[in-house]
Amino acid sequence: MYLNKALIIGNLTRDPELKSLPSGIQVCSFSVATNRTWTDKNGAKQENTDFHNVVVFGKQAENVGKYLKKGSSVLVEGRMQTRSWDAADGQKKYRTEIIADRVQFGPRREGGSPAGASNGSSYGDSGVKAGGKGAKVDSVEQIDTIEYPSEEINPEDIPF
């Protein structure tokens, strides 16, 4: 059995680019930055940032293009794929991407409205317009958000 699975949580490094295939299917491409921190053997804190190219299709592509922007937090689940093509200069080019099966939007910034919303309404963390219980926001489906821990996790505190 083989497994090709990618799961990343990070921030968009640029605004998503939404395009359509000749068949009419929407395609959205964007880039996500993830970072990793660790302490080296000398006790110095080290940090590394990786950049991931992501492609998503269909209705999710439309939602990403509509609601996300540079700096938005996102969880992407999908598979890795490498494409190749011949460049104009005759060289063979390669690009490794995550083909997203699922894109989950992260929490919105304090005091902000959903990315792309410009109607000035106030929204809480649930994405539901204030004063409306379970109401839809301008007929847009509510999207789950990622809850990040507020403090550093100590591995010694994990009971297993």
Z-matrix of the N, CA and C atoms (Angstrom, degrees):
N
C 1 1.458
C 2 1.529 1 109.44
N 3 1.320 2 116.64 1 142.27
C 4 1.455 3 122.54 2 -179.01
C 5 1.524 4 108.96 3 -119.90
N 6 1.323 5 115.91 4 155.14
C 7 1.458 6 120.40 5 -179.02
C 8 1.516 7 109.37 6 -139.01
N 9 1.306 8 116.65 7 128.67
C 10 1.457 9 123.04 8 175.46
C 11 1.516 10 106.06 9 -126.90
N 12 1.334 11 117.80 10 95.27
C 13 1.459 12 122.87 11 -174.51
C 14 1.519 13 109.20 12 -136.16
N 15 1.313 14 116.41 13 133.16
C 16 1.460 15 122.13 14 176.66
C 17 1.518 16 108.10 15 -126.55
N 18 1.327 17 116.21 16 136.29
C 19 1.468 18 122.47 17 178.15
C 20 1.521 19 106.97 18 -139.81
N 21 1.337 20 116.18 19 115.13
C 22 1.462 21 120.18 20 -179.69
C 23 1.521 22 110.00 21 -131.88
N 24 1.317 23 115.06 22 150.03
C 25 1.461 24 122.72 23 173.13
C 26 1.519 25 106.18 24 -128.56
N 27 1.322 26 116.40 25 124.74
C 28 1.456 27 119.65 26 -178.63
C 29 1.513 28 111.25 27 -168.45
N 30 1.330 29 115.40 28 -161.32
C 31 1.458 30 122.51 29 -178.46
C 32 1.522 31 110.09 30 -119.55
N 33 1.334 32 116.37 31 144.01
C 34 1.456 33 121.28 32 177.83
C 35 1.527 34 109.81 33 -66.60
N 36 1.335 35 115.99 34 136.49
C 37 1.457 36 120.40 35 179.96
C 38 1.526 37 112.38 36 -94.57
N 39 1.316 38 116.24 37 -11.09
C 40 1.468 39 121.72 38 178.01
C 41 1.526 40 108.26 39 -155.33
N 42 1.308 41 116.42 40 164.30
C 43 1.462 42 120.27 41 176.66
C 44 1.530 43 109.20 42 -66.04
N 45 1.337 44 117.67 43 143.08
C 46 1.463 45 120.72 44 178.93
C 47 1.534 46 111.50 45 -64.62
N 48 1.336 47 115.83 46 146.60
C 49 1.464 48 121.82 47 177.14
C 50 1.527 49 108.08 48 -107.63
N 51 1.325 50 116.80 49 114.48
C 52 1.460 51 122.68 50 -178.61
C 53 1.520 52 109.96 51 -100.18
N 54 1.352 53 116.03 52 127.42
C 55 1.461 54 122.07 53 179.20
C 56 1.522 55 108.44 54 -135.64
N 57 1.323 56 116.53 55 169.08
C 58 1.464 57 121.96 56 176.64
C 59 1.516 58 109.93 57 -120.20
N 60 1.329 59 115.62 58 140.18
C 61 1.457 60 121.00 59 172.57
C 62 1.525 61 108.47 60 -77.84
N 63 1.338 62 118.83 61 161.93
C 64 1.470 63 120.53 62 177.51
C 65 1.537 64 112.23 63 -56.45
N 66 1.341 65 116.88 64 -26.39
C 67 1.464 66 120.50 65 179.12
C 68 1.527 67 112.07 66 -77.28
N 69 1.347 68 117.51 67 -8.45
C 70 1.462 69 121.26 68 179.60
C 71 1.519 70 113.24 69 98.71
N 72 1.328 71 118.49 70 -7.49
C 73 1.466 72 121.65 71 179.27
C 74 1.521 73 109.21 72 -72.01
N 75 1.335 74 116.05 73 134.15
C 76 1.459 75 122.26 74 178.77
C 77 1.528 76 110.08 75 -77.63
N 78 1.333 77 116.99 76 140.74
C 79 1.459 78 123.79 77 176.98
C 80 1.518 79 107.67 78 -130.93
N 81 1.316 80 116.16 79 130.16
C 82 1.458 81 120.14 80 179.41
C 83 1.524 82 108.76 81 -124.87
N 84 1.323 83 116.66 82 131.20
C 85 1.457 84 120.79 83 177.16
C 86 1.521 85 108.65 84 -120.02
N 87 1.330 86 114.80 85 142.60
C 88 1.457 87 121.08 86 178.58
C 89 1.515 88 108.42 87 -156.29
N 90 1.309 89 116.49 88 171.12
C 91 1.451 90 122.18 89 -178.65
C 92 1.523 91 108.71 90 -122.76
N 93 1.334 92 116.04 91 139.63
C 94 1.465 93 122.15 92 -179.35
C 95 1.524 94 109.14 93 -121.18
N 96 1.323 95 116.23 94 134.79
C 97 1.466 96 121.87 95 175.84
C 98 1.524 97 108.80 96 -101.19
N 99 1.317 98 115.69 97 133.30
C 100 1.465 99 121.70 98 173.05
C 101 1.516 100 107.14 99 -122.74
N 102 1.336 101 116.17 100 149.80
C 103 1.457 102 118.19 101 177.99
C 104 1.520 103 109.96 102 -129.53
N 105 1.320 104 114.17 103 158.35
C 106 1.453 105 121.67 104 -178.59
C 107 1.514 106 106.93 105 -137.33
N 108 1.317 107 116.96 106 133.83
C 109 1.460 108 121.59 107 176.08
C 110 1.519 109 108.97 108 -121.08
N 111 1.304 110 115.43 109 144.65
C 112 1.455 111 121.26 110 178.51
C 113 1.523 112 108.73 111 -155.24
N 114 1.310 113 115.29 112 166.75
C 115 1.453 114 121.47 113 176.50
C 116 1.516 115 107.85 114 -106.43
N 117 1.326 116 116.54 115 125.76
C 118 1.466 117 119.31 116 -179.10
C 119 1.525 118 110.75 117 -78.32
N 120 1.335 119 116.69 118 179.67
C 121 1.465 120 120.65 119 -175.23
C 122 1.524 121 112.63 120 -66.19
N 123 1.332 122 117.80 121 -17.58
C 124 1.468 123 121.82 122 177.27
C 125 1.522 124 112.11 123 -90.08
N 126 1.343 125 117.68 124 -0.94
C 127 1.460 126 122.13 125 179.71
C 128 1.517 127 114.12 126 86.87
N 129 1.330 128 117.58 127 4.78
C 130 1.467 129 121.07 128 179.46
C 131 1.527 130 109.40 129 -85.67
N 132 1.319 131 115.95 130 138.90
C 133 1.455 132 121.37 131 178.91
C 134 1.524 133 108.92 132 -76.46
N 135 1.331 134 116.10 133 128.92
C 136 1.458 135 122.88 134 179.62
C 137 1.527 136 109.18 135 -116.00
N 138 1.321 137 116.00 136 151.40
C 139 1.464 138 120.30 137 177.85
C 140 1.526 139 109.06 138 -140.15
N 141 1.329 140 115.70 139 141.45
C 142 1.452 141 121.56 140 179.05
C 143 1.524 142 108.53 141 -136.40
N 144 1.323 143 116.84 142 138.09
C 145 1.468 144 122.07 143 178.04
C 146 1.520 145 109.35 144 -116.25
N 147 1.340 146 115.92 145 134.02
C 148 1.457 147 122.09 146 175.77
C 149 1.520 148 108.88 147 -116.94
N 150 1.324 149 115.80 148 149.12
C 151 1.462 150 122.05 149 -179.84
C 152 1.518 151 108.78 150 -118.02
N 153 1.330 152 116.88 151 131.09
C 154 1.458 153 123.13 152 -174.97
C 155 1.522 154 109.81 153 -121.68
N 156 1.336 155 116.67 154 129.81
C 157 1.462 156 121.68 155 174.76
C 158 1.519 157 107.75 156 -86.42
N 159 1.340 158 116.33 157 132.61
C 160 1.461 159 121.83 158 -176.46
C 161 1.523 160 109.09 159 -126.78
N 162 1.346 161 115.94 160 139.54
C 163 1.462 162 122.22 161 175.40
C 164 1.525 163 107.57 162 -128.22
N 165 1.332 164 116.63 163 133.92
C 166 1.463 165 121.85 164 179.02
C 167 1.528 166 108.41 165 -133.42
N 168 1.327 167 116.31 166 147.46
C 169 1.458 168 122.04 167 -174.79
C 170 1.529 169 111.53 168 -118.92
N 171 1.345 170 116.03 169 161.66
C 172 1.462 171 122.88 170 170.52
C 173 1.517 172 114.67 171 73.65
N 174 1.330 173 115.13 172 -145.69
C 175 1.464 174 122.14 173 -176.54
C 176 1.522 175 111.63 174 -61.76
N 177 1.344 176 115.95 175 -37.49
C 178 1.462 177 118.61 176 177.93
C 179 1.525 178 111.42 177 -62.87
N 180 1.332 179 116.82 178 -35.85
C 181 1.467 180 121.05 179 177.71
C 182 1.531 181 110.03 180 -62.21
N 183 1.331 182 116.40 181 -42.69
C 184 1.468 183 120.60 182 178.03
C 185 1.527 184 110.86 183 -61.08
N 186 1.344 185 117.17 184 -44.85
C 187 1.466 186 121.22 185 -179.40
C 188 1.523 187 111.89 186 -65.16
N 189 1.330 188 116.89 187 -41.20
C 190 1.463 189 120.35 188 178.13
C 191 1.524 190 109.56 189 -62.19
N 192 1.328 191 117.20 190 -47.98
C 193 1.455 192 121.02 191 179.91
C 194 1.518 193 113.30 192 -62.09
N 195 1.327 194 116.23 193 -30.75
C 196 1.464 195 121.38 194 -176.76
C 197 1.528 196 112.77 195 -83.54
N 198 1.335 197 118.10 196 -39.33
C 199 1.462 198 120.64 197 -169.21
C 200 1.518 199 116.13 198 -109.40
N 201 1.310 200 119.19 199 -17.61
C 202 1.458 201 119.71 200 -178.09
C 203 1.514 202 110.65 201 -102.03
N 204 1.314 203 115.51 202 154.12
C 205 1.457 204 122.16 203 176.78
C 206 1.521 205 108.17 204 -148.76
N 207 1.306 206 116.44 205 174.32
C 208 1.461 207 121.49 206 -179.79
C 209 1.532 208 109.57 207 -52.64
N 210 1.330 209 116.78 208 131.09
C 211 1.457 210 122.14 209 179.56
C 212 1.518 211 114.30 210 94.55
N 213 1.348 212 117.82 211 -13.78
C 214 1.467 213 121.15 212 179.73
C 215 1.519 214 110.68 213 -64.82
N 216 1.317 215 115.46 214 143.56
C 217 1.457 216 123.15 215 177.17
C 218 1.524 217 109.30 216 -84.03
N 219 1.344 218 117.18 217 140.57
C 220 1.461 219 119.63 218 -175.75
C 221 1.531 220 110.67 219 -153.67
N 222 1.334 221 115.25 220 147.50
C 223 1.460 222 122.49 221 170.15
C 224 1.521 223 106.11 222 -111.93
N 225 1.325 224 116.68 223 128.59
C 226 1.457 225 121.91 224 -179.15
C 227 1.520 226 108.43 225 -121.25
N 228 1.324 227 115.56 226 131.23
C 229 1.459 228 122.01 227 176.57
C 230 1.520 229 107.39 228 -125.30
N 231 1.323 230 116.38 229 128.99
C 232 1.458 231 119.24 230 -178.74
C 233 1.507 232 111.86 231 -175.68
N 234 1.336 233 115.78 232 -149.96
C 235 1.461 234 121.85 233 -178.18
C 236 1.522 235 109.71 234 -130.07
N 237 1.320 236 116.43 235 154.66
C 238 1.461 237 122.37 236 178.88
C 239 1.531 238 109.52 237 -86.40
N 240 1.333 239 115.69 238 141.20
C 241 1.458 240 120.49 239 177.60
C 242 1.523 241 108.25 240 -147.78
N 243 1.328 242 116.37 241 138.34
C 244 1.461 243 121.43 242 177.39
C 245 1.522 244 108.84 243 -112.80
N 246 1.328 245 115.75 244 126.90
C 247 1.464 246 122.23 245 177.12
C 248 1.525 247 108.26 246 -104.56
N 249 1.321 248 116.55 247 154.48
C 250 1.463 249 120.34 248 173.76
C 251 1.525 250 108.60 249 -136.55
N 252 1.324 251 115.45 250 152.29
C 253 1.455 252 121.90 251 178.03
C 254 1.527 253 108.59 252 -157.30
N 255 1.315 254 115.63 253 162.31
C 256 1.455 255 121.21 254 177.28
C 257 1.520 256 108.22 255 -93.91
N 258 1.323 257 115.51 256 123.05
C 259 1.464 258 121.33 257 -179.35
C 260 1.524 259 109.77 258 -77.85
N 261 1.321 260 115.64 259 168.24
C 262 1.467 261 121.69 260 -178.81
C 263 1.528 262 111.48 261 -61.25
N 264 1.344 263 116.79 262 -29.48
C 265 1.468 264 120.50 263 -179.24
C 266 1.533 265 112.49 264 -84.25
N 267 1.344 266 117.68 265 5.70
C 268 1.452 267 122.12 266 177.06
C 269 1.523 268 115.28 267 90.23
N 270 1.328 269 116.84 268 -7.30
C 271 1.466 270 120.25 269 179.08
C 272 1.516 271 110.64 270 -81.96
N 273 1.322 272 115.09 271 149.39
C 274 1.468 273 120.58 272 176.07
C 275 1.529 274 107.17 273 -85.23
N 276 1.336 275 116.82 274 127.91
C 277 1.474 276 122.65 275 -179.39
C 278 1.518 277 109.21 276 -109.50
N 279 1.322 278 115.77 277 149.59
C 280 1.461 279 122.69 278 179.01
C 281 1.519 280 109.52 279 -130.07
N 282 1.325 281 115.29 280 147.52
C 283 1.468 282 120.83 281 176.76
C 284 1.521 283 107.95 282 -145.43
N 285 1.321 284 115.79 283 122.71
C 286 1.464 285 121.17 284 176.92
C 287 1.515 286 108.19 285 -98.13
N 288 1.331 287 116.25 286 129.20
C 289 1.465 288 122.33 287 -176.00
C 290 1.519 289 110.01 288 -131.72
N 291 1.309 290 114.83 289 160.29
C 292 1.464 291 121.26 290 168.92
C 293 1.525 292 105.78 291 -98.01
N 294 1.322 293 117.15 292 120.25
C 295 1.464 294 121.83 293 174.03
C 296 1.518 295 105.15 294 -89.76
N 297 1.325 296 116.35 295 108.70
C 298 1.465 297 121.60 296 -170.89
C 299 1.520 298 112.05 297 -77.56
N 300 1.332 299 114.70 298 131.02
C 301 1.458 300 121.77 299 169.91
C 302 1.519 301 109.26 300 -91.30
N 303 1.340 302 115.99 301 -31.21
C 304 1.453 303 121.81 302 -176.37
C 305 1.523 304 109.18 303 -146.05
N 306 1.323 305 116.33 304 133.15
C 307 1.459 306 122.68 305 175.22
C 308 1.517 307 106.96 306 -124.52
N 309 1.324 308 116.01 307 120.64
C 310 1.465 309 120.90 308 -179.31
C 311 1.518 310 107.99 309 -114.73
N 312 1.317 311 116.54 310 126.88
C 313 1.453 312 121.55 311 -177.73
C 314 1.519 313 109.90 312 -74.60
N 315 1.328 314 116.29 313 144.07
C 316 1.464 315 122.00 314 178.19
C 317 1.516 316 111.01 315 -85.86
N 318 1.331 317 116.56 316 -177.47
C 319 1.466 318 120.11 317 -178.95
C 320 1.525 319 111.02 318 -66.22
N 321 1.319 320 114.95 319 149.66
C 322 1.465 321 120.54 320 177.19
C 323 1.513 322 108.54 321 -81.45
N 324 1.300 323 115.27 322 158.75
C 325 1.467 324 120.12 323 178.44
C 326 1.516 325 109.85 324 -73.29
N 327 1.334 326 116.04 325 151.51
C 328 1.467 327 122.41 326 -179.10
C 329 1.524 328 110.82 327 -53.47
N 330 1.327 329 116.89 328 133.53
C 331 1.451 330 122.48 329 175.04
C 332 1.513 331 114.58 330 73.14
N 333 1.326 332 117.05 331 2.72
C 334 1.454 333 119.66 332 -177.98
C 335 1.512 334 111.18 333 -99.31
N 336 1.320 335 115.11 334 160.01
C 337 1.452 336 120.06 335 173.87
C 338 1.511 337 107.53 336 -97.40
N 339 1.321 338 118.68 337 171.45
C 340 1.461 339 119.27 338 179.52
C 341 1.515 340 110.58 339 -55.41
N 342 1.323 341 116.36 340 144.75
C 343 1.459 342 120.39 341 179.50
C 344 1.520 343 108.91 342 -56.04
N 345 1.303 344 115.67 343 130.35
C 346 1.460 345 119.37 344 178.37
C 347 1.523 346 112.56 345 93.40
N 348 1.347 347 118.31 346 -14.33
C 349 1.464 348 119.86 347 179.47
C 350 1.519 349 108.29 348 -81.23
N 351 1.315 350 116.81 349 131.53
C 352 1.459 351 119.40 350 -177.39
C 353 1.524 352 111.73 351 -130.31
N 354 1.340 353 116.87 352 18.28
C 355 1.459 354 117.99 353 -176.89
C 356 1.524 355 112.81 354 -89.87
N 357 1.353 356 119.27 355 -0.36
C 358 1.445 357 121.60 356 174.70
C 359 1.512 358 114.47 357 77.38
N 360 1.316 359 119.99 358 4.17
C 361 1.457 360 121.97 359 179.21
C 362 1.515 361 110.17 360 -72.37
N 363 1.339 362 116.16 361 155.21
C 364 1.458 363 119.34 362 177.74
C 365 1.516 364 109.54 363 -96.65
N 366 1.329 365 115.77 364 133.68
C 367 1.449 366 122.41 365 -178.64
C 368 1.523 367 108.90 366 -124.29
N 369 1.316 368 116.30 367 143.87
C 370 1.455 369 120.97 368 174.88
C 371 1.508 370 109.57 369 -90.16
N 372 1.340 371 115.97 370 -171.63
C 373 1.465 372 120.89 371 -179.45
C 374 1.514 373 111.96 372 -64.29
N 375 1.331 374 118.85 373 -23.05
C 376 1.458 375 120.67 374 -176.16
C 377 1.519 376 112.63 375 -79.24
N 378 1.339 377 119.05 376 -10.65
C 379 1.450 378 121.21 377 -178.27
C 380 1.516 379 112.13 378 81.72
N 381 1.349 380 117.59 379 5.86
C 382 1.452 381 122.29 380 179.61
C 383 1.521 382 107.84 381 -100.18
N 384 1.319 383 116.45 382 136.21
C 385 1.452 384 120.78 383 -178.92
C 386 1.522 385 109.90 384 -58.59
N 387 1.328 386 116.79 385 136.55
C 388 1.461 387 121.88 386 -178.28
C 389 1.519 388 110.49 387 -55.23
N 390 1.320 389 115.60 388 136.50
C 391 1.452 390 120.41 389 178.83
C 392 1.513 391 113.43 390 91.16
N 393 1.311 392 118.42 391 -11.15
C 394 1.461 393 121.13 392 -179.27
C 395 1.511 394 110.13 393 -113.12
N 396 1.325 395 117.53 394 117.91
C 397 1.455 396 120.52 395 -179.25
C 398 1.519 397 109.10 396 -86.45
N 399 1.352 398 115.78 397 112.96
C 400 1.457 399 120.32 398 178.90
C 401 1.525 400 113.49 399 72.79
N 402 1.322 401 117.75 400 11.91
C 403 1.464 402 120.51 401 -178.52
C 404 1.514 403 110.17 402 -74.73
N 405 1.305 404 116.05 403 153.25
C 406 1.453 405 120.19 404 175.33
C 407 1.512 406 108.76 405 -87.36
N 408 1.310 407 116.37 406 151.76
C 409 1.448 408 122.30 407 -179.62
C 410 1.518 409 107.92 408 -96.14
N 411 1.301 410 117.57 409 106.30
C 412 1.463 411 122.80 410 179.68
C 413 1.527 412 110.88 411 46.13
N 414 1.324 413 117.07 412 45.48
C 415 1.466 414 126.66 413 178.71
C 416 1.530 415 113.35 414 56.62
N 417 1.348 416 116.77 415 31.48
C 418 1.455 417 121.84 416 175.00
C 419 1.522 418 107.32 417 -106.59
N 420 1.339 419 116.87 418 134.42
C 421 1.449 420 120.22 419 -178.13
C 422 1.519 421 111.01 420 -65.73
N 423 1.344 422 115.89 421 144.84
C 424 1.448 423 121.29 422 176.90
C 425 1.526 424 108.52 423 -70.40
N 426 1.328 425 116.99 424 138.31
C 427 1.451 426 121.73 425 -176.50
C 428 1.522 427 108.84 426 -116.17
N 429 1.349 428 116.49 427 132.23
C 430 1.454 429 121.16 428 178.30
C 431 1.522 430 109.83 429 -62.65
N 432 1.341 431 115.96 430 150.17
C 433 1.450 432 120.34 431 178.11
C 434 1.520 433 110.40 432 -118.85
N 435 1.302 434 115.72 433 162.97
C 436 1.458 435 122.69 434 179.50
C 437 1.516 436 108.14 435 -89.75
N 438 1.319 437 116.95 436 132.12
C 439 1.459 438 121.57 437 175.73
C 440 1.521 439 108.49 438 -99.63
N 441 1.333 440 117.24 439 113.94
C 442 1.452 441 121.54 440 179.33
C 443 1.527 442 109.51 441 -92.02
N 444 1.347 443 118.07 442 143.59
C 445 1.464 444 119.00 443 176.04
C 446 1.517 445 109.21 444 -68.38
N 447 1.323 446 116.53 445 145.43
C 448 1.457 447 120.26 446 -177.42
C 449 1.524 448 112.71 447 -85.59
N 450 1.331 449 118.57 448 -19.02
C 451 1.457 450 120.75 449 179.74
C 452 1.520 451 110.05 450 -122.58
N 453 1.335 452 115.07 451 164.02
C 454 1.456 453 121.82 452 178.71
C 455 1.526 454 109.38 453 -68.25
N 456 1.322 455 117.92 454 136.79
C 457 1.470 456 122.10 455 179.84
C 458 1.518 457 108.97 456 -87.54
N 459 1.319 458 115.94 457 128.54
C 460 1.457 459 122.20 458 177.97
C 461 1.522 460 107.39 459 -94.59
N 462 1.328 461 119.55 460 119.45
C 463 1.480 462 120.85 461 -178.65
C 464 1.520 463 113.49 462 -58.76
N 465 1.324 464 118.80 463 -25.56
C 466 1.460 465 121.55 464 179.21
C 467 1.531 466 111.94 465 -70.20
N 468 1.330 467 117.95 466 -18.23
C 469 1.457 468 121.99 467 -179.84
C 470 1.538 469 112.66 468 -82.99
N 471 1.325 470 117.44 469 -11.96
C 472 1.463 471 121.56 470 -179.06
C 473 1.520 472 107.88 471 -76.79
N 474 1.345 473 118.81 472 127.24
C 475 1.470 474 121.85 473 -171.73
C 476 1.521 475 115.31 474 -76.20
N 477 1.301 476 120.65 475 2.12
C 478 1.466 477 120.07 476 179.89
C 479 1.498 478 111.49 477 -127.86
